[in-house]
Amino acid sequence: MTSELHETTRLLPGQALRVAVDPGHALWVLEGCLNVVSPPGWFGDTVFSVKTPLQAGDVHVVERGGWIEICALSPAEFRALPAAQPAPAAPLVARLVQLLTGQVAWRGQ
């Protein structure tokens, strides 16, 4: 779902960027100050978003995927770091072969 961001992005004060990101996506602030507004979430019957202020050197990891808003409070530059990809799971047949041949140590032993 992550939208394409340039390796580094510059924003002027008052500029905002809305971008779709996956969980685990990170923003590294290289210079300036930013506010990052989280994707909307629900608390009971109320929709809410969390605003996180960031300064140069800060790294912010997005917990929930969705549309975030990045707002510049001063001239700012940041780098988008994509979410780490999980290791592919072993296919079911390969896992079964491992179990049948005893090549896997059982947990709890």
C-alpha positions as CSV (number, residue, x, y, z in Angstrom):
1,M,0.0,0.0,0.0
2,T,2.9,2.3,0.6
3,S,2.9,5.3,-1.8
4,E,6.1,6.1,-3.6
5,L,8.2,8.7,-1.8
6,H,11.5,10.0,-3.1
7,E,14.5,8.9,-1.1
8,T,14.5,12.3,0.6
9,T,11.6,14.8,0.7
10,R,11.8,18.5,1.5
11,L,8.8,20.5,2.8
12,L,8.5,24.2,3.5
13,P,6.8,25.6,6.6
14,G,3.1,25.0,6.3
15,Q,3.3,22.4,3.6
16,A,1.7,19.0,4.2
17,L,2.0,15.7,2.4
18,R,-0.5,12.9,2.7
19,V,0.8,9.5,1.9
20,A,-0.4,5.9,2.2
21,V,1.9,3.7,4.3
22,D,2.1,0.1,5.5
23,P,2.6,-0.8,9.2
24,G,6.3,-0.6,10.1
25,H,7.0,2.2,7.6
26,A,9.5,4.7,9.2
27,L,10.2,8.4,8.7
28,W,13.7,9.8,9.6
29,V,13.8,13.5,10.0
30,L,17.1,14.8,8.6
31,E,16.5,18.5,9.4
32,G,13.7,20.8,10.7
33,C,10.5,20.0,12.6
34,L,7.5,18.0,11.4
35,N,4.2,16.8,12.8
36,V,3.1,13.3,11.7
37,V,-0.7,12.6,12.0
38,S,-1.5,8.9,12.3
39,P,-4.1,7.2,10.2
40,P,-7.6,7.6,11.6
41,G,-8.6,5.0,14.2
42,W,-11.7,4.3,16.3
43,F,-12.2,4.5,20.0
44,G,-15.7,3.4,20.8
45,D,-17.9,5.6,18.6
46,T,-15.2,8.3,18.2
47,V,-12.7,8.7,15.3
48,F,-9.3,9.9,16.4
49,S,-5.8,10.6,15.0
50,V,-2.6,11.0,16.9
51,K,-0.3,13.9,16.2
52,T,3.4,13.2,16.8
53,P,5.9,16.1,16.8
54,L,9.4,15.2,15.4
55,Q,12.7,17.1,15.2
56,A,15.9,16.6,13.3
57,G,17.4,13.2,14.2
58,D,14.1,11.6,15.2
59,V,12.8,8.4,13.6
60,H,9.0,7.7,13.7
61,V,7.7,4.2,13.0
62,V,4.1,4.0,11.8
63,E,2.2,1.4,13.9
64,R,-1.0,1.1,11.8
65,G,-1.1,1.2,8.0
66,G,-3.2,3.8,6.2
67,W,-3.0,7.4,5.2
68,I,-0.7,9.6,7.3
69,E,-0.2,13.4,7.1
70,I,3.3,14.9,7.3
71,C,3.2,18.6,8.1
72,A,6.3,20.9,8.1
73,L,6.6,23.3,11.1
74,S,9.9,24.7,9.7
75,P,11.9,24.0,6.5
76,A,12.3,20.2,6.8
77,E,13.8,17.3,5.1
78,F,13.0,13.7,5.8
79,R,13.7,10.2,4.4
80,A,11.1,7.5,4.1
81,L,12.2,4.0,5.1
82,P,9.9,1.2,3.9
83,A,8.7,-1.4,6.3
84,A,10.9,-4.4,6.7
85,Q,9.6,-7.4,4.7
86,P,8.9,-10.5,6.8
87,A,10.9,-13.6,5.8
88,P,8.8,-15.9,3.6
89,A,7.3,-18.8,5.4
90,A,8.4,-22.3,4.5
91,P,5.9,-24.0,2.1
92,L,3.7,-26.5,3.8
93,V,5.2,-29.5,2.0
94,A,8.7,-28.5,3.0
95,R,7.6,-28.1,6.6
96,L,6.0,-31.5,6.5
97,V,9.1,-33.1,5.2
98,Q,11.2,-31.5,7.9
99,L,8.8,-32.9,10.6
100,L,8.7,-36.4,9.1
101,T,12.5,-36.6,8.7
102,G,13.1,-35.3,12.2
103,Q,15.2,-32.3,11.1
104,V,13.2,-29.9,13.3
105,A,13.8,-29.7,17.0
106,W,10.5,-29.7,18.9
107,R,9.8,-26.7,21.0
108,G,9.7,-27.3,24.8
109,Q,12.3,-30.0,24.8
